[in-house]
């Protein structure tokens, strides 16, 4: 049986972390990301590249970013 994150009904299935992060930055901006998720890569000279490096190595931070993306999806924010 596939893990839940590999299941096609998972709303994150097929999305890259880069796509998720870029979408959140476009919708909310770095300042809002830094306010809601207090990590240095969002507060000090933020960039997609540095944030992806950190998020790929830090599961709890990645979970927060993915949870915010899912929250936006449920609210219908596009």
C-alpha positions as CSV (number, residue, x, y, z in Angstrom):
1,X,0.0,0.0,0.0
2,X,1.5,3.4,-1.0
3,X,2.2,6.0,1.7
4,X,-0.5,8.8,2.0
5,X,1.9,11.3,0.5
6,X,2.3,9.2,-2.6
7,X,-1.4,8.7,-3.2
8,X,-3.0,10.6,-6.2
9,X,-5.8,11.9,-4.0
10,X,-3.2,13.8,-1.9
11,X,-3.6,17.5,-2.8
12,X,0.2,17.8,-2.7
13,X,0.7,14.9,-5.1
14,X,2.8,16.0,-8.1
15,X,3.6,19.4,-6.7
16,X,7.3,20.2,-6.0
17,X,8.3,22.0,-2.9
18,X,9.6,24.8,-5.2
19,X,6.1,25.2,-6.7
20,X,4.5,25.3,-3.2
21,X,7.0,27.8,-1.9
22,X,6.8,30.0,-5.0
23,X,3.0,30.1,-4.8
24,X,3.0,31.1,-1.2
25,X,5.6,33.8,-1.8
26,X,3.6,35.2,-4.8
27,X,0.3,35.1,-2.7
28,X,1.6,36.4,0.6
29,X,5.2,37.7,0.2
30,X,8.3,37.0,2.2
31,X,7.3,39.3,5.1
32,X,4.1,37.3,5.8
33,X,5.9,34.0,5.5
34,X,8.4,35.2,8.1
35,X,5.6,36.3,10.4
36,X,3.7,33.0,10.2
37,X,6.7,30.7,10.0
38,X,9.5,32.0,12.1
39,X,12.6,30.7,10.3
40,X,15.7,32.6,9.4
41,X,15.6,31.8,5.7
42,X,12.3,33.8,5.5
43,X,13.5,36.7,7.6
44,X,17.1,37.4,6.5
45,X,17.8,37.9,2.8
46,X,15.1,35.4,1.7
47,X,15.4,33.6,-1.6
48,X,13.7,30.6,-3.1
49,X,17.0,28.8,-3.4
50,X,18.1,29.2,0.2
51,X,14.6,28.5,1.6
52,X,14.4,25.3,-0.5
53,X,17.8,24.1,0.8
54,X,16.6,24.7,4.4
55,X,13.1,23.2,4.0
56,X,14.5,20.0,2.3
57,X,16.7,19.4,5.4
58,X,14.2,20.4,8.0
59,X,11.0,18.3,8.1
60,X,9.1,20.3,10.7
61,X,9.6,23.5,8.7
62,X,8.6,21.8,5.4
63,X,5.4,20.5,7.1
64,X,4.5,24.0,8.2
65,X,4.9,25.4,4.6
66,X,2.9,22.5,3.2
67,X,0.2,22.9,5.8
68,X,-0.2,26.6,5.0
69,X,-0.4,25.8,1.3
70,X,-3.2,23.2,2.1
71,X,-5.0,25.7,4.2
72,X,-5.0,28.2,1.3
73,X,-6.4,25.4,-1.0
74,X,-9.2,24.7,1.5
75,X,-10.1,28.4,1.7
76,X,-10.1,28.6,-2.1
77,X,-7.2,31.1,-2.5
78,X,-5.7,30.9,-5.9
